[in-house]
Amino acid sequence: MKEVCNGCNLAAMKRGMRDCPFCRTPTPNTDSQFLAMVQARVDKGHPVAMFNLGAKYDVGLYGLEKDVTRAIELYERAAELGVKEAHYNLGVLYAKGIEVEKDMAKAFRHYEVAAMRGHVSARFNLGCRENDAGNYDLAVQHWMISAKLGHEKSLIKVKGFFMAGLATKADYAAALRGYQSAIEEMSSPDRAKANQINLM
């Protein structure tokens, strides 16, 4: 499943490309056009479209009324088809339990799958869960992995554990080196600009 980062989207926009970088479909001008395009992709079984439509129902965007039940249905379909972000969002919904029954076992399972597929925030949340359970070694392991993928909050957690004597100097040094390497690898002027205008 191919995806384009928002830094790449910004670069395309700067070159005057206002359509999809993959299929060249023109960008919809209205909410109804956008929803029709996404729904057509959902009907064809496109997992990222399922996730995106679920996210719109989750918060009530593009003229849709907020419908967490529908969002969960779409997230679950997308998750079954391998969308790590869908697993993460399901984990968040079940962990918070605000508009769905709180279920930490389901939240943990979805975070685990998302983390195994490379979702950095899910990995961070697993570390927080292990910390809350008193499993400090596992918490540090999760945070070291996500810090090495460029997650700043994870690096801060590892540093805090090092300062408290719960992580070694080698742990913190490895997390810091990995974090710096990830940040250097991901840096680009377009990504920085996308962050500034909130595309990321």
N, C-alpha and C positions, 0 to 999 in steps of 0.2 A: 504494500500500500504506500504510494508516494504522497509526500506532503511537502509543502513549501513553507519555509519559515517566514515570519513577518518582515524580517530584514530583507529577504528576497522579494517579498511583495512590495516593499517600499522601493527597492531598486527598480522593479518593473514599472511602478507608478512614475518614477522619475524619468523613465524612458518613454513615457506617454502610453504605456500599456495599461488599459483600464479593464481588461478582460482576464479570465482565468489563465494563469501561466501555463497550465497543462492542456486544457481543451479549447482555449480561446473563446469560450462562451462569454458574451458581453455581460458586464456587471448589471444586475437588475437595478432599475431606478426607483421602484416602489416596494413597500413591504409585501404587498400581495404577489408581485413578481418574484421577489426573493423566496417567499414561502412556497410558491408553485414550483420553482426550480429545485428547492431542497426536497420537497415532497416527491417530485418526480424521481430524484435520485434515491430517496428512501424506498420508493415503490420498486426500484430496480435492485434493491438489496445492498446499496452502498453503505458500508458500516460507518464511515466518517460522517456522512449525511445524517444517519440515524443519531449519532452522538450530537451533532450540531443542532438538529431539530429538538432533541431532548433538552439541550442546554437552553434553548429559547423558551420551551415550556417551563423549565425549572425556575426561571426568573420572570417570565412573562414579557418577552420582547417581540418586536415586529407585529404588534397588534394581537398577539395571542394572549389569552388569559393565563395566569399562572396556574399550572396543573402538574403538581409533583407526581401524581400517580401516572400520568402519561409520560412524564420525563423519565420515571423509573423504568417503564416498559421499553422506551426507546434506548435508554442506557443499557438495559439488560441485553437487548438484541445486539447492540453494538459491542458490548463486552464479550458476548458469545463469539463474535466474529473477530475478536482480538484487539479492540481499541482500548489501549491502556488508560486513556483519559476517562473513558466510560467507567472502568473499574474504580478509578480514583474518585470520580464524582459520586458513585454509589457508596463508596467507603465514607465519604464526607457526610452524605445524607443519613446513613445508618448510624454514624458516630454521633452526630448532633441530635438526631431524633426529634427535630423540631416539627416537621410536617409529615413524618413517617415514624413508625414505632422504632425507638432506639434499640439497636441490636449490635452490640460490640463484636460479637463473633462474626457476623456478616461483614461489618466494617473492616475488621482485621483481615478477613479472607480476601476482600476486594483490594485492600491496600497491599497485601502480599503479592497478588497477581500483578497489579500495576507496577509495583517495585521490581519484580522479576523481569518485567518487560521494559524497564528503564525509566519509570516515572519517578523523578527526583523527589517531589513533594510527598509522594506516597512512602518512599523510603524514609524520609524525615519523620513522617507521622508514625511509622513503625518504631523508630527510635524513641519517640516520645512515649509511645505505649509501653515499650519495654522499660523505660525509665520509671514510669508510673507504677509498674509492677515490681520495681526493685531489681530488675535484671540489668544492672549497669553495664556489664561487659557487652551484652547484646545491643544495648542502646548505643554505645560507643561504636560498635561495628557498623550499625546502620548509618549513623551520622558520618562516619569516615567515608563510607561509600558515596553518600550523597554530597559530602563536601568535595570529594574528588571529581564530582560531576558538575561542580560550580555552584553549589547551594550554600549561600553565605550563612544562613541561620544554622545549618549543620556545623559549619566551621566554628561558629560562636559557641555552640553547645559543646563541641570537643574541647575547645579552649577552656570553657568553664569547668568541665570535668577535670582537665589537666590541672587547673588552678586549685581545685578542691581535692586533688590527689586520687581521683577516680579513673584517670587515664594517664598513660605514660607520656613522657616527653617525646618518645619516638612516635606514639600515636598522633600527638598534636603536630609534630613536624611533618609526618607523612600526609596528614589531612591538609595542612597548609600548602605543602608542595603540590599536591594534587589539585587543590582549589585554584592556586595561581596558574597552574598549567591549563586547567579547563577554561579559566577566564581568558587567558591569552589566546587559546585556540578558538574561542567563540567570539572574540572581539572583531568588530568591523565598524566602519563609520555608519553604514546603513542600519546595522543592528542598534547602535547607540541612538541614531535618529528615530528609529521605530520605537524605542523605549521612551524617548522624550515626548513623542506625540501619542503615546499609549496604544500602539499597535500590538505590542507584545502581551 
